[in-house]
Amino acid sequence: MLLLAWVLGIAALVTGILAGHFGWGRRWLRSSSKLHPDYLAGLNFLVTEQPDRALDMFLRLMDADADTVETHFALGALYRRRGEVERAIRIHQSLLARGELPQECREQALLALARDYLRAGVLDRAEALLREVSEVPRLRASALDALRGVYELQHDWQQALGALRSLERMKAAPSGNIAAHYLCELAAAAIGVGDTEEARRLLRQARAQAASSADAAFPRAALLRAEIARHAGERALAIRLLRAAIQQTPLLLQVELPNLLALAGAAERDAVLKELAEQAAARDFEELKKLVFAVLSAEVSAADVLRPCIEKVLSEDPTLRAVWQVTPEHYERITHELRALLANAEKYLCAECGFSARSFYWQCPACHAWDSFETFAVIKLR
């Protein structure tokens, strides 16, 4: 009975993929009564962890029954989602090898095979197939979006921007400041080769693009402009840009505080730290804790202006309170030990996929979402 339940569950999943992913649910339901009886045997092999036997069964049935094409698309998608990309590729290649495959199904198989190659990291094959499929009007948006993903992985930001602009004209572009990020990537490359004039032009475009979006604040352009100002010896401008970016997005404190303090120098350090402390305290306790972690990481906790903030966090944070209550007089030792913990801690978490990292990324290395990183509880006392 348990095995039957698993088989029925996979069958339901196949139906769901068809209905939701391909929009072919009604047709599948009409033709499901024609499915070869051995499909259940194939599903049985699948759920009992015999994927090769299941795949062989499905491929044989593909030759025997012309009404199973749509189900094979669903099975290929299922294999790809399970990470069994080679099996998904075999299914879609076998579909394309069928001489009698209708043109609509052939185009869908090309798109599915391109997604298989993309998942497998075979970017050149994925790109070639997606370019071909992008000429098909009904699949153009899906192909362009996948092609944009290929260009991102190749760091071909100009091509990625072109694909995104095409999607925007079709009103099929994803939400967010993605175009502004592409422009910033191009600006960073220009800075790297010393073309600051081109970088400034691209950053102006990025700021205008972000300003036209309804999404959250976009500090990245200001940070890159501050980098240009620093290299040009425009210290005051660089400081102003960094302070504005940090005030706008406190998430950047741990990354940018050392750069800000280096620009400020010893003479202005305390004034900068005092302003940051006042801003954090005016927001909420979590913002104050972010500042404290940032100053601990930057090794400036000895500054007198910061001690009240650090003591407040140590005495009120649920995790750190126990340490502070035990030895409140050993301030320097506690801050030193916390700094050592922070040096090896994962400070950021992707809100989309849960990927955690010590470094900050504008684009998640795991799921490739933009602007998805958040700070989270970084200190774990053992």
N, C-alpha and C positions, 0 to 999 in steps of 0.2 A: 504493500500500500504506500509506503514511504517513497519508493522508487517511482510509482505511478504519479504521486503528487509532484515529484521533481520534474518528470516529463511534461505533465500538464502545465507546470509553472514556466518551463522553457518555451512551450508552445504559446502560452499567453504572452511571454516576453517578445517572441517573434512577431505576434500579432500587433503588440504595442509599438514595436519599432516600425513596422510597416505603416501603421495608422499615423503615428506621430512624426516619423522622420521622413518618409517618402510621400505621405499623403495618399497611399494606395490602399487604405484599410478596407474600403467598400469593395474594391475589385477583388482583394484577397479573400474576403469573406464569401463573395460569390463563387470564387473558384476553389475554396478550401475543400469542398466535398470531392473535388477531383484529385486531390493529392494522393500520391502513391502511398500505400499502406506502410511501406518500408521507411517512410519518414519518421514514424515513431521509433523505429529501431535505431535510426541515426541519432535522434534526440536522446535515446537511451544511452548510446555510446558517449554522447556529449556530456551528459550529467554524471556519468560514472567515470569521468576522467580518462576517456579513451578517444582523444580528439582526432588522432590520425584515422582510426577506423570510422569515426563519424564522418570525417571529411571524404574519405573514399566512398562511403555510402551515398552521400549527398551528390558527389560528382557523377556517380553512375546513374543516379536518378535524373540528373540534369539531362543526360543523353536519352533517357527513356521516356520522359514526360515533358512536353513543351509548355505545360501549364504551371511549372514550378519556378519560373524565372524570378518572379517577384519575391518568392520565399528565399531564393538564393541571395538576393540582394540583402535581405534582412539577416541571413546567417553570416554573410560576409561582414556586415556592420557589427554583428555580435562578436565575431572573432577579433575584429580590429579593436573593439572596446575592451576585450579581455587581454589585449596585448599580444595576441597570436597573429601577428601581421602576415607572416609567411602563408598561413592557411587562408587568410582573407585574400591575399594576392592570387593564390591558386584558384579560388572560386571565381574571382572577377576575370582572370585571364581565360579560364575555361568558358565563361559566358561569351567573351569576345571572340573566342575561336569558333563559336557556332555560326555557321554560314547563314542560317535562317533567322538570326536574331533581328527583331524589328529595329528600325533606326532609333526610335525613342529609347528603347532599352539599351542599345549600343552606346548612346550618348551618356546615359546614366551609369553604365558600367565603366566608361572611361573616367567619369568623375569619381566613382567609388575607388577605382584603381589608383587614381592620383592621390586620393586621401590615404590609401594604404601606403604608397611610397613616401608620402609626407610623414606619416607616423613612423615609418621605418628609417627615416633620415636620408632617403635617396632623393635628394632635392632636385637634381638635374632632371630625372625622369618625371618627378611630380610636376616640375615647372613646365616641361614640354607638353604633358597631357592637359594641364590646366589652361595653357595658352590655347590649345585646340578646342577645349570645351567652352572657353570664354566666348567663342564665336557663335555658340548656340544661344539664341535669345532667352529661352526659358530657364537656362542654367547659368546665364552670364553672371548674375549676382553671386551665386554660390561659388562659382569658379574664381571670380575676382577676389572674393574674400579669402579663399584658400591660397590664392596666388600671393596676396598681401602677406600672409603668414610665411610663405616660402621666402619672400624678399626680406622679411624681418630676420629670419634665421640666417640668411646670407649677409645681413647688415648692408643690404642694398637699399638705403633709405630713400633715394630718389625714385626708384621703381616702386617702392612701397607707397610713397606719397602719390605717385601717379595712379596706382590701383585704387587708393582711397578716394582720390578726387573723382574717379569714374564712378565709384559707389555712391559718392555724395550726389552726383548728377542724377543717379537713378533713385535717390532717396532710400538707399539701402545700406548706408554707412553705419558702423557701430557707434554708439554714443561715447562721449569722453573727449579728452584733449589729445587724441592720438596724432592728429595732423601736427599739432604744436610740438609734440615729442619728436616726430620725424624731423621737423625743421631744426629742433635743438640738436639732434644727432648730427645733422649736416653741419650745423654751426660748430659743434665740438670738433668735427673732422677738419673744418676750415681753420680753427684755432690751432689744431695740431700741426698744420703745415705753415702756420704763420700768416695766413690770409685773414687778418682781423677785420678788414673792410667788408669782405664777404660774410664773415661771421656776424657782424653787426646788422647787415641787411637781413640775414636769415632770422636773427633774433627779433628784429622788428616785426617780421612776418609772424613769428611764433607768438609774440605778445598780442598782436592783432587777432590772430586765430583764437587764442585762449579767451580774449575779451568777448568774442562773439559767441562763446559757448556758455551754456547755462550751468556747467559743472563747477566743481570746487575750485579753489584758488590754484594758480599755476606759478610756483616760484622758480621753476627751473631756468627760465630765460634770464631772470635777475641774477641767479648764481653764475651763469656763464658770462653774463655781462660784467659781473664783479671780477671774474677771472681775467677778462680782457683789461679792465681798469687796473688791476693789480700789476699785470705785466707791463702796462704803460706807465706805471709810477703814479697813477691817480688814486692815492691811498684813501682820501676822504670819500671819493665816489664809491670805491670798493666797500668801505665800511658801511656807508649808507645803504647800499644795495643788499649787503649781507644781513644787516639788522632788519631791513624791511622783509626780507625773505623768511627769516627766522620768526619774526613777529606774526607774519601771515600763516606760517606752517611750523608750529613748534616741533613737529616730528623731526625736523632737520637739525635740532639742537646738537645731538650727539655727533653728527657728521661735521657740522660747520662751526661749532664753537671754537675749536682750536684754530681754524683759519681766521675767525673774527678776532680772537685775542692776539694772534700773531700780527695782524694788521694794526690793531689798536696800540700795541706796545705797552711797556710797563707804566707809562705816564697816564694812559687812558683806561687801563685794564679795570680798575676798581669801579670807575664810572659806568663802564659797559656792563659789568656784572651786576651792579646795583640796579640798573634799569631793567635788566633781564629778570632779576629777582622780583622786582615790583610788578612787572607785567605778569609773571607766572602766578604770583600770590593773588593778583586781582582776578585771575581766571578761576582756578580751582586747585584742589590738593593734588590731583593727578598731574596737572601741568607743572606744579612745583616739584613733584617727584621726578618728572622728566628732566627738569633743570638740574636737580641734585645729581642724578645719575650722569648727566652730561659733564658737570664740573668735576665729579669724581674721576671719570674717564680721562678728562683733560688735565688732571693732576693740578687743579687750582683750588682744592678744597681748603687750603690753608689761608685763603684770603679772608680777612676779618669780616668783610661785608657779607660773606656767604654763610658764616657759621650759624646765625639764627635760622636760616632756611634749612640747613642740613640737620640741625638738632630737631627742628619741627618734624621733618620727615622721619628721622630715626625714632622719635618718641611716639609718633602717631600711626605710622604704617603698620598694619597687622603682622606682617612678616618680620620686619626689622625691630619692632618694639621689644621683643624678648631679649635681643642682644643689647639694646640700649639700656634696658632696666638692670641687666646684670652688671655692666661696667660703664656707667655713664661718665665716669671721670677719665676714661681712656679714649678720648675723642680721636687722637691721631692714630692710634692702633686700629680702632674700628674702621675709620675711613680708609686706611691703608689696606685692610683686609677686604673691604667692599670693592675697592678699586681693582684688586687682584681677581675677585670673582667676576667683575664686569668685563675684564680683559678677555675672559674665555667664555663669556655668556653669549647666547643667541638673543640679539636685541630686537629683531624685527620678525614680523609674521605676515604672510600673505593672507588677506581677507578672503580671497577667492578659493585657494586650494589648501591653505594651511602650511605651506612651505615656510620654514623658519631659517634665519640666517644671522650671522654676526654683522654683515655689511648691509648697507641700504642699497636698494635697486629701484630705479624708476619703472623697470619692467621685470616682473617675476621670472626668474630663470626656469621655473618648473612649468607653470601654466601659461606664461607669456602675457598675462594681464598687465595693463598699464595702471599706474597710480594705485596699486593694491596693497602696498606695504604699510603696516601699522606697527607702532611700538607695543610691546606687551611686557608682562612681569618677567624681568630679566634675571633677578637675583633669587636663587633657590638655596636656602641654608640647609645643610645636611648635618 
